[in-house]
Amino acid sequence: MEQIRLAEMYMYENKLAIAQSVLKNILLADPLHSRANELLAYVLDAQGQKDLAIHHLIKAGESPDASYQALYSLGSHFLAEQKYLQAIRFLQQALKKNGDFFEGLHDLGLAYVGLK
């Protein structure tokens, strides 16, 4: 999708307000657009709006089209919040989608340790 590539370009150039505007337009047409929600979450997080960022990341992560990065980010967030069951759920999904990767396996191990 051309608008997604445009938003990614603005993010790369650190023009976050413009990227945010593009992403909001995408979400007006399709509120459940996984990639737009994921990218908007990253923009909002960079702007210090963590709660709203997590809201959009959850929307992205609940989609069957969610990227493994979005799922891993959610897992890491829940791990940091000591919400181990939620962390495990998203980290397992990230690993299933992308195959084994060090960070995912590491954080999954930490989540299981947190459960004791």
C-alpha positions in Angstrom: 0.0 0.0 0.0 1.4 3.3 -1.1 0.3 5.2 2.0 2.1 2.8 4.3 5.3 3.2 2.4 4.9 7.0 2.6 4.4 6.8 6.4 7.4 4.6 6.7 9.5 7.1 4.7 8.4 9.9 7.0 9.2 7.9 10.1 12.7 7.1 8.7 13.2 10.9 8.1 12.0 11.5 11.7 9.0 13.5 10.4 6.7 11.9 13.0 3.9 14.3 12.9 3.5 13.8 9.1 3.7 10.1 9.5 1.1 10.2 12.2 -1.2 12.1 9.9 -0.8 9.6 7.1 -1.4 6.7 9.4 -4.5 8.3 11.0 -6.0 8.7 7.5 -5.4 5.0 6.8 -7.1 4.1 10.0 -10.1 6.3 9.3 -10.7 4.1 6.3 -9.8 0.8 8.0 -9.6 1.1 11.8 -8.2 -2.5 12.1 -5.4 -2.1 9.6 -2.6 -4.0 11.3 0.4 -2.3 9.9 -1.0 1.2 10.2 -1.8 0.5 13.9 1.7 -0.9 14.5 3.4 2.0 12.9 1.2 4.5 14.7 2.1 2.8 17.9 5.8 3.3 17.2 5.2 7.0 16.4 3.1 7.6 19.5 5.7 5.8 21.7 8.5 8.0 20.2 6.3 11.0 21.1 6.0 9.8 24.7 2.3 8.7 24.4 3.0 5.2 25.8 -0.6 4.3 26.8 -2.0 5.2 23.4 0.9 3.5 21.7 0.1 0.3 23.5 -3.6 0.6 22.6 -2.6 0.7 18.9 0.0 -2.1 19.3 -2.7 -4.3 20.8 -5.0 -3.6 17.9 -2.1 -4.6 15.5 -1.2 -7.7 17.5 -4.8 -9.0 17.6 -4.9 -9.1 13.8 -4.0 -12.3 12.0 -1.9 -10.1 9.7 0.2 -8.9 12.7 3.9 -8.7 12.1 6.2 -10.7 14.3 7.8 -7.3 15.3 4.4 -6.1 16.6 3.9 -9.4 18.5 7.4 -9.3 19.9 7.0 -5.6 21.0 3.7 -6.5 22.8 5.4 -9.5 24.5 8.2 -7.3 25.6 5.8 -4.7 26.9 3.9 -7.2 29.0 7.1 -8.7 30.2 8.2 -5.3 31.5 4.8 -4.9 33.2 5.2 -8.3 34.8 2.1 -9.6 33.0 3.7 -12.9 32.3 0.8 -14.8 30.8 0.1 -12.0 28.3 3.8 -11.8 27.5 4.0 -15.5 26.8 1.1 -15.4 24.5 2.5 -12.7 22.3 6.1 -13.9 22.4 5.0 -17.4 21.4 3.0 -15.9 18.5 6.1 -13.9 17.4 8.3 -17.0 17.5 5.7 -19.0 15.6 5.4 -16.3 12.9 9.2 -15.6 12.5 10.8 -18.8 13.7 13.3 -18.8 16.6 15.1 -15.6 17.2 17.3 -14.8 20.2 15.4 -11.9 21.6 12.1 -13.7 21.4 13.5 -16.9 23.0 15.2 -14.9 25.7 12.2 -12.9 26.7 10.0 -16.0 26.6 12.4 -17.6 29.0 12.2 -14.6 31.3 8.4 -14.7 31.2 8.4 -18.3 32.2 10.8 -17.5 35.1 8.4 -14.7 36.1 5.6 -17.3 36.4 8.0 -19.4 38.6 
